[in-house]
Amino acid sequence: MKPLTALIAGACVLCACRVPIAHLSAIGEPSAVAVHASSERTTGYSCRWWVLGVTFGVPRIEEAVADALANSEGASALLDAELVGSHPVYGLIGRHCYEITGTPWRPLRDAGEASQ
């Protein structure tokens, strides 16, 4: 029975999980001026390491959104966004990550042009 227990414990340690957290219709700072959504999708991440169960911080949704927006030039928000928590494990160390994927929302023009 001990080999089976060791096998199960080993499988649990080496497993990773990926959990859907939320589906958001929009997230970020959309412009009040006319905007458009592109057909592309962008992804951003916020990750923190842990070793032997000791964490080195907590991932932040704001960081993941900022990373996704930085990967898509000129975007101010994400539409139809999916937020996922992932926990890859590499033996006695691992990471806790937030991953957000959405459609970039870009202004058609800036507020100065709209007022003219």
TASUL-V704053 format. One record per residue. N is the residue number from 0. RES is the residue in three letters. SS is DSSP state (a for helix, b for strand, c for the rest). PSI is psi in whole degrees, 0 to 359 (none if undefined). Layout:
N,RES,SS,PSI + N,RES,SS,PSI
//
This chain:
0,MET,c,330 + 1,LYS,a,320 + 2,PRO,a,322 + 3,LEU,a,318 + 4,THR,a,318 + 5,ALA,a,321 + 6,LEU,a,316 + 7,ILE,a,315 + 8,ALA,a,319 + 9,GLY,a,320 + 10,ALA,a,321 + 11,CYS,a,321 + 12,VAL,a,322 + 13,LEU,a,0 + 14,CYS,c,155 + 15,ALA,c,160 + 16,CYS,b,157 + 17,ARG,b,118 + 18,VAL,b,123 + 19,PRO,b,134 + 20,ILE,b,312 + 21,ALA,b,155 + 22,HIS,b,122 + 23,LEU,b,132 + 24,SER,b,327 + 25,ALA,b,145 + 26,ILE,b,140 + 27,GLY,b,209 + 28,GLU,c,79 + 29,PRO,c,143 + 30,SER,c,147 + 31,ALA,c,345 + 32,VAL,c,163 + 33,ALA,c,135 + 34,VAL,b,166 + 35,HIS,b,154 + 36,ALA,b,140 + 37,SER,c,174 + 38,SER,c,352 + 39,GLU,c,163 + 40,ARG,c,146 + 41,THR,b,154 + 42,THR,b,140 + 43,GLY,b,157 + 44,TYR,b,151 + 45,SER,b,119 + 46,CYS,b,150 + 47,ARG,b,143 + 48,TRP,b,158 + 49,TRP,b,149 + 50,VAL,b,126 + 51,LEU,c,38 + 52,GLY,c,354 + 53,VAL,b,120 + 54,THR,b,152 + 55,PHE,c,54 + 56,GLY,c,174 + 57,VAL,c,134 + 58,PRO,c,154 + 59,ARG,c,135 + 60,ILE,a,321 + 61,GLU,a,321 + 62,GLU,a,319 + 63,ALA,a,318 + 64,VAL,a,314 + 65,ALA,a,320 + 66,ASP,a,316 + 67,ALA,a,318 + 68,LEU,a,323 + 69,ALA,a,330 + 70,ASN,c,353 + 71,SER,c,95 + 72,GLU,c,129 + 73,GLY,c,358 + 74,ALA,b,141 + 75,SER,b,351 + 76,ALA,b,170 + 77,LEU,b,137 + 78,LEU,b,154 + 79,ASP,b,53 + 80,ALA,b,142 + 81,GLU,b,124 + 82,LEU,b,128 + 83,VAL,b,139 + 84,GLY,b,130 + 85,SER,b,149 + 86,HIS,b,71 + 87,PRO,c,138 + 88,VAL,b,132 + 89,TYR,b,68 + 90,GLY,c,241 + 91,LEU,c,0 + 92,ILE,b,164 + 93,GLY,b,184 + 94,ARG,b,152 + 95,HIS,b,121 + 96,CYS,b,148 + 97,TYR,b,132 + 98,GLU,b,126 + 99,ILE,b,132 + 100,THR,b,131 + 101,GLY,b,178 + 102,THR,b,123 + 103,PRO,b,142 + 104,TRP,b,115 + 105,ARG,b,144 + 106,PRO,b,141 + 107,LEU,c,326 + 108,ARG,c,163 + 109,ASP,c,169 + 110,ALA,a,327 + 111,GLY,a,319 + 112,GLU,a,328 + 113,ALA,a,330 + 114,SER,c,350 + 115,GLN,c,none
//
